[in-house]
Amino acid sequence: MLVHQLAEYAVKEQTSKLPPEVWHHAKRAIIDWYASLLPGSLVTPATLLEQALAEDLDHGKARLASGRAATIRAAALINGAASHSVEFDDIYRDAGYHPGSPIIAAALAAAQATGASGELFLRGVIVGYEISTRIGESVMPSHYKYWHTTGTIGSFGTAAAVATILKLNATQIAHALATVATMAAGLQQAYRMQAMSKPIHSGHAAEVGALAAMAAAKGVTGATDILEGDVGFGNAMSTSVDWSKATRELGKRYNIVVMTFKNHGCCGHTFAPIDGALHLQKTHGFKWSDIKRMKIATYKAGTDIVNNANPEGDYQAKFSVQYVTAHALVHGSVRLVAFSPERMNDPNVRSLLSKIEVVTDAELSKVYPNQRAAHVEVELNDGKVFKYFQSTRKGDPEMPLTDEELNEKYMELTEPVIGDAVARQLLEALWSTEKLKDVDFKFTARPRIRAAG
């Protein structure tokens, strides 16, 4: 059965000799996660979850972003939600999935609670990424019609990561994966309107994965045919499941080395249009006020989610390709400040937004999720027309953020939260994670966050 094959891999990875690039990219993923976690910890829903879960806080050995003590499950849930809130977390493109937010949140909580070394923490993260990204590929793209992969697929990654850190045996890991399969959830409808549920999908995945692993450690069993069974996860949540992808080159080719790290603080489906529009503006030197009309053509899985010409709040704005593209052309970027009330009501952004047409491109829809591209066409007031095909996104494996760019992103997002000195100290520690005796990172009191431009 498939969960047993995945579990055997996880056990081997507890002591395997990993390639240097795998260690390196795992640390990149953790640095990128902290860049999302820290600003996300100061906004809803994380702030409200701290209130809701007050009984689970101020005791336990895991920690929230602030350093506040918590149980494993509470830390996993709150940090998982926080790190998905500002829409800067990583993406595994081929599964349409944000692995870092749930996996690293759960793995860190487990590592802190058990006093695990930095090396074991990293191994847990790597195992979580490798198993879950392959499960995601197996059920995509049809899974994405109704389900939010970060909530569903993320649950397998968190169970695998925590089970690795707890040093479970193969039988226990198989049962952890089997148990978490029936807890995997997260509906697309949750982010089709102004609401806070989407980040909680990530938190839920982190929490149930931790729960499944902790329960398996004590002997709780699951239905081990739950992935490929007649009424199991695959058949219930996909119309095109291919389980051969779940073990393909497992332990030989590492998906963690080809992650997408976001360059914009919004939904990844908007990135190719933003990048294409900025390319045209830079190449031809026009101003936003010179634009008469703009047309964006991209893949259907994207337009289904981000075609929103009238976003009503910051959550909707992050999923409006019209809004974020207009903001980029008016202000030069899409960072945290793009979703402040002042920017949301900027008449220049709103004026340009109304001139943007979004359509679905049949050919680009066929290559989703493996390619995220867009055709961008701009007509100026003087009649000039410019066209550009953005074949990938800044941050994708073909156009990756360098280590220096990743460090800059991290500092931009974390310095307002914990201050320059602490942010730099943490960054140095994160680049040396495999050498640490423990990962009980602690921070000084947090100053009031300011939006990064």
N, C-alpha and C positions, 0 to 999 in steps of 0.2 A: 504494500500500500504506500501511497505517495508520502504521507506524513512520516513514515519510517525511513524512507530514503532521505528526506530533508533532515530528519533528526540525526542520521548517521553522519551526514555532512557537518552538521553543527558541532557534534562531538569532536570530529577530527580537527575542526578549526580552533578548538580550545588550546591546542598545543602545536599547531602546524607552523611551518616556516613561511611567513607571508612575504610576497615581493615588496621591496622598498616603496614602490609607487602606491601600493595598497595602504600601507601605514600613512603615507603622505596625504593621500586623498581622504582618508578617514579623518585626519586632523583638520583638513580643509572643511569637511562637512560639519565638524563640531564648532569650529570658529564661525562658520556661516550661521549655525544654529543659535549661538550666543548673540550674534548680531540681530537676529529676529526676536529672541527671547526677551532681552532686556527692555527694549522699548515696548514690546507687547505686554510685559508684566505690569505696566502702569496704566493700561487702558482696559476697557471692558472687552470681553467678559471676564478676564482674569481677576480684575479687582472685585467683581461681584462674586466670583467663585470662592475667593478667599473668605468672604463673609458667609457664603452658603455652607462652606465646609469648615467653619470655625472649630468644630469639635475634633477635627482631624489635624489641627495645627498646634504648634508650640510644644509638640512632643513627637518622638520618632527621630530617626537619624538621617532621613532624607531632607533636602532643603529646597525651598522656593528660590526664585531668582534673587530675592532680597536677602537670602541667608536664613530666613525664618524656618524653624524646624517643622517637619511634616512627616506623616507616614508615607510609605512608598507609593501607595495608590493615590493619595491626595497630591503629592508632589508631581507624580506622573500626569495626573489629570490637569492640574492648574498650569504647570509648565508646558504641557502639551498644547493646551489651548492658547496660552500666552504667545508661544513661538509661532503660531499660525495666524495671529491676529493682525499684524501689520503687513502681511502679504509679501514678506521678503524671504521666505524659506525656500529651500532647495526643491528641485524637481527631477524625477527620473522620467525623461520624456517618453520613452517607449511604453510606459505604463500609465502615463498621465497622472502622476502620483507624487506627492510630497512626503518622502520618507523621513526626513530629518526631524520634523516637529514631533511626531509620536515616538519614533524609535529612540532618539537621543534623550528625550524627556524621561522615558521609562528606564532606559539603560542607566542614565545618571542617577536616578532615584535609587535603583537597585544597587548600584556600585557604592553610593554614599552610605546606604543603610547597612551594607555588609562589609564596608571597609576594603573594597576591592581595589586593586592596583590600577594605575592608568592603562597598563597593557591589557588587562582583562576587560576593562571598560571599553577600550577600542575594539577588542575582539568581539564583544557583544554587539557593538554598533555594526561592525562589518558583517557578521552573521545575519543580523536583522535586515540589513540592506540587501544582501545577496538572496536570501530566501524570499523576502516579500516582493522585491522587484520582479522576480521570475514568476511568482504567483500572479502578480499584476499583468504581466505580459500574456499569461496563459488565458486570462478571461477577457482581455481587451480585444477590440474596442467596444464590443456590444455592452459590456458591463457598465460603461460610462453613460449609457442612456438614462439610467435611473439612479445609479449609485455613485457616491463620492468616494473615490479610491483611497483618499487619505484616511477616511474613517473605516473603510472595509479592509483594504489590503494592508493598511498600516497596522491593523490588529495582529496579523501574522508576524510582521516585523518586530513588534514589541514583545510578543511572546517568545520569539526566537532569541532576541537580544537578552531579555531578562533570564531566560533559561540558561543561556550561555554563561552569564555572570554568576548565576547561582550554581554553576558547574553540575547541572543535571545530567543524568545518563541518557542514552538514546531512547529508552522506553519512556522515560519521564518527559523528554522533549517532544516526542511524538504525541503524547497525551496532552501536553500544553497546546500544541498546534491544533489538535483535534477539538479541544474544548473551546479555544478562542474562535474557531470558525463559526460557531453558532452564536457568538456575541458580536460578530463583525457587522457594522451598520453605518449608515450615513447617507441620507437621501439628497439628491440633487436639488429638490424643491426647496431645501433649507436655505439656499443662497440665491433664490430667484427674487427675493424681496429684501427690504431693509430689516435685518435680524442678526442675532448673535450666534446662531446655532452652528454655523460652519466651523469656526475655530474649536467649538466644543467637540466636533467630530474627531479632531486630532487628539484632544484630551481624553475622549472616551476610548479611542484606540490604545492610547498609552496605558490607561487604567486597566482595561480588560486584559491586555496582554500581560501586564504585571500580575494581575489576579490569576490568570490561567497558569502561568509559570509557578507562582507561589503555591497554588493548589496542587499542581502536578508533583511538586517537591514533597508534598505530604501524602501522595498516593491517590489523588483524584484522577479518575480516568475519563477519557472522551471516546467518541465513536471514531475509530481510526480510518474508516472509509468515508469520512464526511466531506472530503474534497471531491472525489470522483464518484461517489455513490449516486444511485438513481435520483434521489431527491436531496443530494448534497449541495455544497456551495457552488460548484461549477455549473451544474444544470439549473439551479435555482436563480443564479445571478449572472448568467451569460448565455448567449445563443450561439457563441462561436468558440467555446472553450477548447483549448489544445494543451493538454497537460504535459506533452513532451517538452514544452518550453520551460516547465518548472524545474527541470533537472539538467537542462542543456548546458554543458560546459561548467557545471557547478563545481567550484573549487579550482577551476582552471582559468576562466575568464571572469574578471571582477567588475560588476556593474558600478561599484562605488567610484571607480576612476573616471566615469563618464557622466557625472552629475551635471545638471544645469544649476548654476548659481545666479539668482535674479539680479538684474541690473536696474529694475524698476520696482516700485513698491505697490504692485497691483497684480491682478490675475495674469498668469503666464500666457493665456490665450490672446492678450492684447499686445504682447511684446513685439512680434514681427511688424504689425502696423505702426507701432511707435518708432521702432528702429528705421523702418522704411521712410516714414514721414520726416524724421530728423535727418536722414541721409539726403533726401531731396532738398530740404531747407539749407543744409550745409553746402551742398554741391552748387545750388543755383542762387543762393543768397537772398531769397525772398523773405519777407516778414509775414507774420500771421495775418496782418491786415490786408496783405496783397491777395489773399486767397478768395476766389469767388466760390469754388466748390471743391470737394475732395471725395474720392471714392475709394473705399477699402474693400477688397475681395479676399476672403480667407476661408478656411475649412469650416464645415458645418458644426462639428463638435464645439468649435469656438463661438461661432455666431449664435448658436442656440443659447449660450450663456452670457456673452458679453455685448450683444446687440441691444443697447439700451440708450436711447436718445434723450431720456429724461430721468436721470438718476435722482432719487429723492433724499439721499443721505450718503455718508461716507462709505458705508458698506456697499451700497449699490454703485457708487462712483468707482470703486476699485474693480467693478465688474462691468463697467461701461467703456467700451473701446472708443466711443465718440468722446467721452469726457477726458480720458487719459491722453488720447492723441492730441486733442485740442490743448490740453494743459502743457504737454511737452512742447508744442509749437509756440505757445505764448510765453512760457516760462523756462524752457530749455531742458526740463527733466521732469520725472515723476517720482518724487521722494515723499517723505512723511508729510511735509508741509502741503502737498497737493490736496490733502483731504481735510485741511483746516476749514472752518466756516468761511473765512475770508476768501480763500481760493475757490471753495465750492460755489460762492456767490459772485465770483469775478465776472463782470459783464463781458470782458474780452473773451474769456474762455467759453462762456455761454453763447456768445455770438458765433464763434467759430464752430462750436459743437453742432449748432443747427445747420451748418453747411456740409456736414459729413454724412455720406451715404454708405451703408454697410450691406454687402451682399455675400452670398455663399458661392464659393468657387467649387465646381464639381470635381475638377482634377486634384485640387489640393485636399479635398475631402477624402479622396481615395487613398492618399499616402499618410493620413493621420493614423496613429499618433507618432509615427517614426520621423515625420518632418513637420515642422511648424513654420509655415511661410505665409506671405501675403503679397498681393499686388496692390500698390498704392499709386493713385493717379491724382494729380493736383492741377486744377485750372486756375490761373491768376486773372485778376480783373482786367489786365491788358490783353487777354486772349491766349497767352502762352500756356501750353499744356506740357507737364512733365510726368513721366511714368517711371516706376522702379519696381523690380521684383526683389523682395527681401526673402532670400532663400532659407535663412535660419535666423536665430535670435542671438543678440549679444548675451553671453553667458552659457549658451549651448556648447556641447563638446567641440563643434567645428569652429566656434568663436568664443573660447572660454575666458573667464576672468583670470588674469594672472594672479600669482600669490600676492603681488603688490597691490593689485586692484582689490583683491579680497580683503587684505588688511585695511585698505582705505575705507571700504564699505563698512567693515566691522567698527572702525574708529568713529566714523560718521554717526552710526546708529547707537553705539554704546557710550561714547563720551558724555553726551548730555544726561545720561542716566546715572553713571557711577563715577564720572569725572575722568580727566585725562590720565592721571597717574595710575589709578586703579585699573582702568581699561587697558593700559599698556602692560601692566604687570600680569593681568589675566591673559592677554594675548601671548605674552612670552611663555607663560605656563602651558597654554593650550598647544603651542607649537612643540612642546616637549612632553606631551601627555604620556607617551609610552614609558617615560622615565620616572613618572610620579609614583610614590608609594600609595597615595590615595588621591581621590578626586573631590575632596570635601572643600570645594571652592567657597570662600566667604567674602562678602563685600562690606564696605563701610556703608553708613546711612546714605540713602539715595536722595540726591537733590531733585528739585522739580524738573521734569523733562521739558525740553524745548524742542520745537520741531526743527528737523534738519532740512535745509534747502537743497 
